[in-house]
Amino acid sequence: MSKAVVVLSGGMDSVTLLHRIRKEGFEPLPITFFYGQKHATREIGFARYWADKFGVRHEVVDLGSLTQLLQSSALVDIGQEVPEGHYAAENMKATVVPNRNMIMLSIATAYAVDQKAEMVATGVHGGDHDIYPDCRPNFVNAAEKAAQLGNEGFANDPFYFYAPYIMQRKEDIALDGEALGVDWTVTWSCYKGGELHCGKCGTCVERKEAFELAKVKDPTDYEDRRVDIPGLGVSVKKGLLDG
């Protein structure tokens, strides 16, 4: 069975990709990265869940030493609040982690070469093109070429990057994941990394929008959809108060 290294964050995109890789007959080798992100505990935990469920080897790469080099990003800098709103908003540029995908794809490539894997799979998608330059087709194509040149004679033949969603939107991923039987309750998107999805950061807003546009039921428990009941010290989902 051919092997595929899968960059796995535990989110909608990469978990759907993991399911797709397995359906296409590859042995997935998921790899997850810690780079000081505020939501690391949630992200790594959900990624580990899926690796364990599929019974495959899971590698977590500790890049924590990079934290001090990436302070321009609100995802890493504890002094910056994670911005809220839609990804189309100007303030979402604060979520860019410099060169993140280049770093991850480079390490994933090294792992793939070592394991004689046929591909490195990434869940980047068309909805990220406007804000994240390292999610665009020209970047992924160039990174793939560099990986092939840098490992000529050592990488599997063939060796390539697989990005099936790169020209698709988030709602297309929701549809694909639904068809593949993804359990959305064990995927994590929120950049704030609390007990629940905040419902307000860019990736939470995008998650809500994707399910809505795909007409797929969103089972996510969002913090902004809960209501505190005075005197009881509890919160309930807004929907439970209806009727």
Phi and psi restraints in degrees (value plus and minus 20) as a CYANA .aco file:
   2 SER   PHI     -88.2   -48.2
   2 SER   PSI     128.1   168.1
   3 LYS   PHI    -123.1   -83.1
   3 LYS   PSI     130.7   170.7
   4 ALA   PHI    -158.0  -118.0
   4 ALA   PSI     101.2   141.2
   5 VAL   PHI     -98.8   -58.8
   5 VAL   PSI     105.7   145.7
   6 VAL   PHI    -134.6   -94.6
   6 VAL   PSI      99.9   139.9
   7 VAL   PHI     -93.9   -53.9
   7 VAL   PSI      91.5   131.5
   8 LEU   PHI    -139.2   -99.2
   8 LEU   PSI      96.4   136.4
   9 SER   PHI    -122.1   -82.1
   9 SER   PSI     -30.6     9.4
  10 GLY   PHI      68.4   108.4
  10 GLY   PSI     -16.3    23.7
  11 GLY   PHI    -111.5   -71.5
  11 GLY   PSI     159.3   199.3
  12 MET   PHI     -74.8   -34.8
  12 MET   PSI     -66.9   -26.9
  13 ASP   PHI     -87.0   -47.0
  13 ASP   PSI     -71.8   -31.8
  14 SER   PHI     -94.7   -54.7
  14 SER   PSI     -51.0   -11.0
  15 VAL   PHI     -89.6   -49.6
  15 VAL   PSI     -60.5   -20.5
  16 THR   PHI     -82.3   -42.3
  16 THR   PSI     -61.9   -21.9
  17 LEU   PHI     -80.2   -40.2
  17 LEU   PSI     -62.8   -22.8
  18 LEU   PHI     -78.8   -38.8
  18 LEU   PSI     -64.0   -24.0
  19 HIS   PHI     -82.2   -42.2
  19 HIS   PSI     -61.8   -21.8
  20 ARG   PHI     -85.6   -45.6
  20 ARG   PSI     -62.4   -22.4
  21 ILE   PHI     -78.5   -38.5
  21 ILE   PSI     -65.1   -25.1
  22 ARG   PHI     -85.9   -45.9
  22 ARG   PSI     -61.0   -21.0
  23 LYS   PHI     -83.1   -43.1
  23 LYS   PSI     -53.7   -13.7
  24 GLU   PHI     -99.2   -59.2
  24 GLU   PSI     -16.5    23.5
  25 GLY   PHI      73.6   113.6
  25 GLY   PSI      -7.1    32.9
  26 PHE   PHI    -114.8   -74.8
  26 PHE   PSI     133.3   173.3
  27 GLU   PHI    -106.0   -66.0
  27 GLU   PSI      90.9   130.9
  28 PRO   PHI     -98.4   -58.4
  28 PRO   PSI     119.2   159.2
  29 LEU   PHI    -141.0  -101.0
  29 LEU   PSI      66.9   106.9
  30 PRO   PHI     -92.0   -52.0
  30 PRO   PSI     121.4   161.4
  31 ILE   PHI    -153.5  -113.5
  31 ILE   PSI     111.7   151.7
  32 THR   PHI    -143.2  -103.2
  32 THR   PSI     126.0   166.0
  33 PHE   PHI    -138.6   -98.6
  33 PHE   PSI     113.6   153.6
  34 PHE   PHI    -125.1   -85.1
  34 PHE   PSI     100.2   140.2
  35 TYR   PHI    -149.2  -109.2
  35 TYR   PSI       2.7    42.7
  36 GLY   PHI      72.6   112.6
  36 GLY   PSI     -11.2    28.8
  37 GLN   PHI     -84.5   -44.5
  37 GLN   PSI     123.2   163.2
  38 LYS   PHI     -84.6   -44.6
  38 LYS   PSI     -46.1    -6.1
  39 HIS   PHI    -118.7   -78.7
  39 HIS   PSI       1.4    41.4
  40 ALA   PHI     -80.5   -40.5
  40 ALA   PSI     -63.2   -23.2
  41 THR   PHI     -79.8   -39.8
  41 THR   PSI     -64.3   -24.3
  42 ARG   PHI     -88.9   -48.9
  42 ARG   PSI     -66.0   -26.0
  43 GLU   PHI     -80.1   -40.1
  43 GLU   PSI     -71.2   -31.2
  44 ILE   PHI     -86.3   -46.3
  44 ILE   PSI     -58.5   -18.5
  45 GLY   PHI     -82.3   -42.3
  45 GLY   PSI     -63.3   -23.3
  46 PHE   PHI     -90.3   -50.3
  46 PHE   PSI     -56.6   -16.6
  47 ALA   PHI     -83.1   -43.1
  47 ALA   PSI     -62.8   -22.8
  48 ARG   PHI     -84.0   -44.0
  48 ARG   PSI     -57.6   -17.6
  49 TYR   PHI     -75.4   -35.4
  49 TYR   PSI     -67.7   -27.7
  50 TRP   PHI     -91.1   -51.1
  50 TRP   PSI     -56.0   -16.0
  51 ALA   PHI     -83.1   -43.1
  51 ALA   PSI     -63.5   -23.5
  52 ASP   PHI     -85.6   -45.6
  52 ASP   PSI     -61.0   -21.0
  53 LYS   PHI     -82.0   -42.0
  53 LYS   PSI     -58.8   -18.8
  54 PHE   PHI    -104.3   -64.3
  54 PHE   PSI     -28.2    11.8
  55 GLY   PHI      47.9    87.9
  55 GLY   PSI      18.5    58.5
  56 VAL   PHI    -140.0  -100.0
  56 VAL   PSI     138.2   178.2
  57 ARG   PHI     -84.2   -44.2
  57 ARG   PSI     116.1   156.1
  58 HIS   PHI    -147.4  -107.4
  58 HIS   PSI     105.1   145.1
  59 GLU   PHI    -128.4   -88.4
  59 GLU   PSI     113.9   153.9
  60 VAL   PHI    -135.0   -95.0
  60 VAL   PSI      99.9   139.9
  61 VAL   PHI    -118.5   -78.5
  61 VAL   PSI     103.1   143.1
  62 ASP   PHI    -110.4   -70.4
  62 ASP   PSI      86.6   126.6
  63 LEU   PHI    -130.4   -90.4
  63 LEU   PSI       9.3    49.3
  64 GLY   PHI     -78.3   -38.3
  64 GLY   PSI     -46.2    -6.2
  65 SER   PHI     -87.5   -47.5
  65 SER   PSI     -34.8     5.2
  66 LEU   PHI     -99.4   -59.4
  66 LEU   PSI     -33.3     6.7
  67 THR   PHI     -72.4   -32.4
  67 THR   PSI     -64.7   -24.7
  68 GLN   PHI     -89.8   -49.8
  68 GLN   PSI     -34.5     5.5
  69 LEU   PHI    -113.3   -73.3
  69 LEU   PSI     -27.2    12.8
  70 LEU   PHI    -141.0  -101.0
  70 LEU   PSI      12.1    52.1
  71 GLN   PHI     -92.5   -52.5
  71 GLN   PSI     -25.3    14.7
  72 SER   PHI     -94.6   -54.6
  72 SER   PSI     -34.4     5.6
  73 SER   PHI    -117.0   -77.0
  73 SER   PSI     113.9   153.9
  74 ALA   PHI     -88.8   -48.8
  74 ALA   PSI     -35.1     4.9
  75 LEU   PHI     -95.8   -55.8
  75 LEU   PSI     -38.1     1.9
  76 VAL   PHI    -135.6   -95.6
  76 VAL   PSI     -62.2   -22.2
  77 ASP   PHI     -93.0   -53.0
  77 ASP   PSI      95.3   135.3
  78 ILE   PHI     -88.9   -48.9
  78 ILE   PSI     -34.9     5.1
  79 GLY   PHI    -104.1   -64.1
  79 GLY   PSI     -28.7    11.3
  80 GLN   PHI    -128.3   -88.3
  80 GLN   PSI     117.1   157.1
  81 GLU   PHI     -98.5   -58.5
  81 GLU   PSI     120.7   160.7
  82 VAL   PHI     -86.5   -46.5
  82 VAL   PSI     104.5   144.5
  83 PRO   PHI     -87.4   -47.4
  83 PRO   PSI     133.6   173.6
  84 GLU   PHI    -131.9   -91.9
  84 GLU   PSI     134.0   174.0
  85 GLY   PHI     104.5   144.5
  85 GLY   PSI    -191.1  -151.1
  86 HIS   PHI    -104.7   -64.7
  86 HIS   PSI     131.4   171.4
  87 TYR   PHI     -80.9   -40.9
  87 TYR   PSI     -39.9     0.1
  88 ALA   PHI     -93.5   -53.5
  88 ALA   PSI     -34.4     5.6
  89 ALA   PHI     -94.3   -54.3
  89 ALA   PSI     128.7   168.7
  90 GLU   PHI     -82.2   -42.2
  90 GLU   PSI     -53.7   -13.7
  91 ASN   PHI     -87.8   -47.8
  91 ASN   PSI     -33.8     6.2
  92 MET   PHI     -90.5   -50.5
  92 MET   PSI     -33.2     6.8
  93 LYS   PHI     -81.6   -41.6
  93 LYS   PSI     -41.0    -1.0
  94 ALA   PHI     -86.6   -46.6
  94 ALA   PSI     -35.6     4.4
  95 THR   PHI    -108.0   -68.0
  95 THR   PSI     -23.6    16.4
  96 VAL   PHI     -91.2   -51.2
  96 VAL   PSI     106.5   146.5
  97 VAL   PHI    -121.6   -81.6
  97 VAL   PSI      95.5   135.5
  98 PRO   PHI     -73.3   -33.3
  98 PRO   PSI     104.5   144.5
  99 ASN   PHI      43.0    83.0
  99 ASN   PSI       0.9    40.9
 100 ARG   PHI     -76.9   -36.9
 100 ARG   PSI     -70.8   -30.8
 101 ASN   PHI     -88.8   -48.8
 101 ASN   PSI     -51.6   -11.6
 102 MET   PHI     -82.6   -42.6
 102 MET   PSI     -63.8   -23.8
 103 ILE   PHI     -82.3   -42.3
 103 ILE   PSI     -69.0   -29.0
 104 MET   PHI     -85.9   -45.9
 104 MET   PSI     -64.5   -24.5
 105 LEU   PHI     -86.2   -46.2
 105 LEU   PSI     -54.0   -14.0
 106 SER   PHI     -85.0   -45.0
 106 SER   PSI     -65.9   -25.9
 107 ILE   PHI     -88.3   -48.3
 107 ILE   PSI     -61.0   -21.0
 108 ALA   PHI     -80.8   -40.8
 108 ALA   PSI     -56.5   -16.5
 109 THR   PHI     -84.0   -44.0
 109 THR   PSI     -64.9   -24.9
 110 ALA   PHI     -78.9   -38.9
 110 ALA   PSI     -62.9   -22.9
 111 TYR   PHI     -84.0   -44.0
 111 TYR   PSI     -62.6   -22.6
 112 ALA   PHI     -82.9   -42.9
 112 ALA   PSI     -62.1   -22.1
 113 VAL   PHI     -83.5   -43.5
 113 VAL   PSI     -63.5   -23.5
 114 ASP   PHI     -81.1   -41.1
 114 ASP   PSI     -58.1   -18.1
 115 GLN   PHI    -111.9   -71.9
 115 GLN   PSI     -17.2    22.8
 116 LYS   PHI      37.9    77.9
 116 LYS   PSI      17.9    57.9
 117 ALA   PHI     -97.8   -57.8
 117 ALA   PSI     131.7   171.7
 118 GLU   PHI    -100.4   -60.4
 118 GLU   PSI     -47.0    -7.0
 119 MET   PHI    -170.6  -130.6
 119 MET   PSI     142.4   182.4
 120 VAL   PHI    -132.8   -92.8
 120 VAL   PSI     104.0   144.0
 121 ALA   PHI    -125.9   -85.9
 121 ALA   PSI     113.7   153.7
 122 THR   PHI    -152.1  -112.1
 122 THR   PSI     123.5   163.5
 123 GLY   PHI    -113.7   -73.7
 123 GLY   PSI       0.0    40.0
 124 VAL   PHI     -78.1   -38.1
 124 VAL   PSI     126.2   166.2
 125 HIS   PHI    -160.0  -120.0
 125 HIS   PSI     147.4   187.4
 126 GLY   PHI     -81.2   -41.2
 126 GLY   PSI     -46.8    -6.8
 127 GLY   PHI     -86.7   -46.7
 127 GLY   PSI     -37.1     2.9
 128 ASP   PHI    -112.3   -72.3
 128 ASP   PSI     -24.9    15.1
 129 HIS   PHI     -80.3   -40.3
 129 HIS   PSI     -60.6   -20.6
 130 ASP   PHI     -85.5   -45.5
 130 ASP   PSI     -60.3   -20.3
 131 ILE   PHI    -118.4   -78.4
 131 ILE   PSI     -52.3   -12.3
 132 TYR   PHI    -131.6   -91.6
 132 TYR   PSI      85.4   125.4
 133 PRO   PHI     -84.0   -44.0
 133 PRO   PSI     -44.2    -4.2
 134 ASP   PHI    -108.0   -68.0
 134 ASP   PSI      -2.4    37.6
 135 CYS   PHI    -136.4   -96.4
 135 CYS   PSI     -13.7    26.3
 136 ARG   PHI    -111.1   -71.1
 136 ARG   PSI     132.5   172.5
 137 PRO   PHI     -75.7   -35.7
 137 PRO   PSI     -60.7   -20.7
 138 ASN   PHI     -85.4   -45.4
 138 ASN   PSI     -53.5   -13.5
 139 PHE   PHI     -87.7   -47.7
 139 PHE   PSI     -69.2   -29.2
 140 VAL   PHI     -81.5   -41.5
 140 VAL   PSI     -60.6   -20.6
 141 ASN   PHI     -82.9   -42.9
 141 ASN   PSI     -62.8   -22.8
 142 ALA   PHI     -88.2   -48.2
 142 ALA   PSI     -60.4   -20.4
 143 ALA   PHI     -84.7   -44.7
 143 ALA   PSI     -59.3   -19.3
 144 GLU   PHI     -81.5   -41.5
 144 GLU   PSI     -65.4   -25.4
 145 LYS   PHI     -82.2   -42.2
 145 LYS   PSI     -62.6   -22.6
 146 ALA   PHI     -82.3   -42.3
 146 ALA   PSI     -60.3   -20.3
 147 ALA   PHI     -84.7   -44.7
 147 ALA   PSI     -60.0   -20.0
 148 GLN   PHI     -86.2   -46.2
 148 GLN   PSI     -63.8   -23.8
 149 LEU   PHI     -87.2   -47.2
 149 LEU   PSI     -60.3   -20.3
 150 GLY   PHI     -92.5   -52.5
 150 GLY   PSI     -32.4     7.6
 151 ASN   PHI    -147.9  -107.9
 151 ASN   PSI       1.6    41.6
 152 GLU   PHI     -77.6   -37.6
 152 GLU   PSI     107.5   147.5
 153 GLY   PHI      70.1   110.1
 153 GLY   PSI     -28.9    11.1
 154 PHE   PHI    -141.3  -101.3
 154 PHE   PSI     -52.6   -12.6
 155 ALA   PHI     -93.4   -53.4
 155 ALA   PSI     138.8   178.8
 156 ASN   PHI     -77.7   -37.7
 156 ASN   PSI     130.4   170.4
 157 ASP   PHI    -139.6   -99.6
 157 ASP   PSI      85.7   125.7
 158 PRO   PHI    -105.4   -65.4
 158 PRO   PSI     143.8   183.8
 159 PHE   PHI    -158.1  -118.1
 159 PHE   PSI     111.8   151.8
 160 TYR   PHI    -178.0  -138.0
 160 TYR   PSI     147.5   187.5
 161 PHE   PHI    -115.1   -75.1
 161 PHE   PSI     117.8   157.8
 162 TYR   PHI    -136.7   -96.7
 162 TYR   PSI      95.3   135.3
 163 ALA   PHI    -152.7  -112.7
 163 ALA   PSI      55.3    95.3
 164 PRO   PHI     -85.9   -45.9
 164 PRO   PSI     -38.1     1.9
 165 TYR   PHI    -124.9   -84.9
 165 TYR   PSI      -9.9    30.1
 166 ILE   PHI     -85.2   -45.2
 166 ILE   PSI     -44.1    -4.1
 167 MET   PHI    -130.0   -90.0
 167 MET   PSI      -5.9    34.1
 168 GLN   PHI    -132.1   -92.1
 168 GLN   PSI     145.8   185.8
 169 ARG   PHI    -118.8   -78.8
 169 ARG   PSI     150.2   190.2
 170 LYS   PHI     -80.1   -40.1
 170 LYS   PSI     -56.6   -16.6
 171 GLU   PHI     -85.2   -45.2
 171 GLU   PSI     -48.6    -8.6
 172 ASP   PHI     -88.2   -48.2
 172 ASP   PSI     -55.1   -15.1
 173 ILE   PHI     -87.8   -47.8
 173 ILE   PSI     -59.9   -19.9
 174 ALA   PHI     -79.8   -39.8
 174 ALA   PSI     -61.4   -21.4
 175 LEU   PHI     -86.4   -46.4
 175 LEU   PSI     -62.7   -22.7
 176 ASP   PHI     -85.9   -45.9
 176 ASP   PSI     -64.1   -24.1
 177 GLY   PHI     -82.8   -42.8
 177 GLY   PSI     -58.8   -18.8
 178 GLU   PHI     -83.1   -43.1
 178 GLU   PSI     -62.3   -22.3
 179 ALA   PHI     -85.9   -45.9
 179 ALA   PSI     -50.5   -10.5
 180 LEU   PHI    -106.5   -66.5
 180 LEU   PSI     -24.8    15.2
 181 GLY   PHI      62.6   102.6
 181 GLY   PSI       7.4    47.4
 182 VAL   PHI     -86.2   -46.2
 182 VAL   PSI     113.4   153.4
 183 ASP   PHI    -107.5   -67.5
 183 ASP   PSI      81.2   121.2
 184 TRP   PHI     -86.3   -46.3
 184 TRP   PSI     -39.4     0.6
 185 THR   PHI     -88.7   -48.7
 185 THR   PSI     -37.1     2.9
 186 VAL   PHI    -135.1   -95.1
 186 VAL   PSI      25.5    65.5
 187 THR   PHI    -148.1  -108.1
 187 THR   PSI     129.1   169.1
 188 TRP   PHI    -147.6  -107.6
 188 TRP   PSI     110.7   150.7
 189 SER   PHI    -138.2   -98.2
 189 SER   PSI     -53.0   -13.0
 190 CYS   PHI     -81.1   -41.1
 190 CYS   PSI     109.7   149.7
 191 TYR   PHI     -95.6   -55.6
 191 TYR   PSI     -35.9     4.1
 192 LYS   PHI    -102.6   -62.6
 192 LYS   PSI     -45.7    -5.7
 193 GLY   PHI      51.2    91.2
 193 GLY   PSI      10.0    50.0
 194 GLY   PHI    -100.3   -60.3
 194 GLY   PSI    -187.1  -147.1
 195 GLU   PHI     -88.4   -48.4
 195 GLU   PSI     -53.4   -13.4
 196 LEU   PHI    -142.4  -102.4
 196 LEU   PSI     141.5   181.5
 197 HIS   PHI     -81.0   -41.0
 197 HIS   PSI     112.5   152.5
 198 CYS   PHI     -88.5   -48.5
 198 CYS   PSI     -51.7   -11.7
 199 GLY   PHI      64.0   104.0
 199 GLY   PSI     -22.9    17.1
 200 LYS   PHI    -141.7  -101.7
 200 LYS   PSI     -43.9    -3.9
 201 CYS   PHI     -90.8   -50.8
 201 CYS   PSI     146.7   186.7
 202 GLY   PHI     -75.9   -35.9
 202 GLY   PSI     -62.2   -22.2
 203 THR   PHI     -95.7   -55.7
 203 THR   PSI     -48.1    -8.1
 204 CYS   PHI     -89.2   -49.2
 204 CYS   PSI     -63.4   -23.4
 205 VAL   PHI     -81.4   -41.4
 205 VAL   PSI     -62.3   -22.3
 206 GLU   PHI     -84.4   -44.4
 206 GLU   PSI     -59.1   -19.1
 207 ARG   PHI     -81.9   -41.9
 207 ARG   PSI     -68.9   -28.9
 208 LYS   PHI     -77.5   -37.5
 208 LYS   PSI     -67.1   -27.1
 209 GLU   PHI     -81.9   -41.9
 209 GLU   PSI     -60.5   -20.5
 210 ALA   PHI     -82.3   -42.3
 210 ALA   PSI     -66.4   -26.4
 211 PHE   PHI     -83.7   -43.7
 211 PHE   PSI     -60.7   -20.7
 212 GLU   PHI     -84.2   -44.2
 212 GLU   PSI     -67.4   -27.4
 213 LEU   PHI     -87.4   -47.4
 213 LEU   PSI     -53.6   -13.6
 214 ALA   PHI    -100.1   -60.1
 214 ALA   PSI     -30.3     9.7
 215 LYS   PHI      38.2    78.2
 215 LYS   PSI      21.1    61.1
 216 VAL   PHI    -130.1   -90.1
 216 VAL   PSI     114.3   154.3
 217 LYS   PHI     -80.8   -40.8
 217 LYS   PSI     109.4   149.4
 218 ASP   PHI    -118.4   -78.4
 218 ASP   PSI      88.4   128.4
 219 PRO   PHI    -109.4   -69.4
 219 PRO   PSI     -13.4    26.6
 220 THR   PHI     -87.0   -47.0
 220 THR   PSI     116.6   156.6
 221 ASP   PHI    -111.5   -71.5
 221 ASP   PSI      84.1   124.1
 222 TYR   PHI    -117.0   -77.0
 222 TYR   PSI     119.1   159.1
 223 GLU   PHI     -81.7   -41.7
 223 GLU   PSI     -57.5   -17.5
 224 ASP   PHI     -96.0   -56.0
 224 ASP   PSI     -22.4    17.6
 225 ARG   PHI    -125.4   -85.4
 225 ARG   PSI      -5.3    34.7
 226 ARG   PHI    -128.3   -88.3
 226 ARG   PSI     132.6   172.6
 227 VAL   PHI    -146.5  -106.5
 227 VAL   PSI     109.2   149.2
 228 ASP   PHI     -96.9   -56.9
 228 ASP   PSI     115.5   155.5
 229 ILE   PHI    -122.4   -82.4
 229 ILE   PSI      89.0   129.0
 230 PRO   PHI     -75.5   -35.5
 230 PRO   PSI     116.9   156.9
 231 GLY   PHI      66.7   106.7
 231 GLY   PSI     -36.9     3.1
 232 LEU   PHI    -123.3   -83.3
 232 LEU   PSI     -38.9     1.1
 233 GLY   PHI      47.7    87.7
 233 GLY   PSI       6.2    46.2
 234 VAL   PHI    -152.4  -112.4
 234 VAL   PSI     143.3   183.3
 235 SER   PHI    -144.0  -104.0
 235 SER   PSI     127.0   167.0
 236 VAL   PHI    -152.1  -112.1
 236 VAL   PSI     138.1   178.1
 237 LYS   PHI     -83.9   -43.9
 237 LYS   PSI     123.0   163.0
 238 LYS   PHI     -76.3   -36.3
 238 LYS   PSI     -58.0   -18.0
 239 GLY   PHI     -80.9   -40.9
 239 GLY   PSI     -47.7    -7.7
 240 LEU   PHI     -94.0   -54.0
 240 LEU   PSI     -35.2     4.8
 241 LEU   PHI    -111.4   -71.4
 241 LEU   PSI     -29.9    10.1
 242 ASP   PHI     -92.7   -52.7
 242 ASP   PSI     129.4   169.4
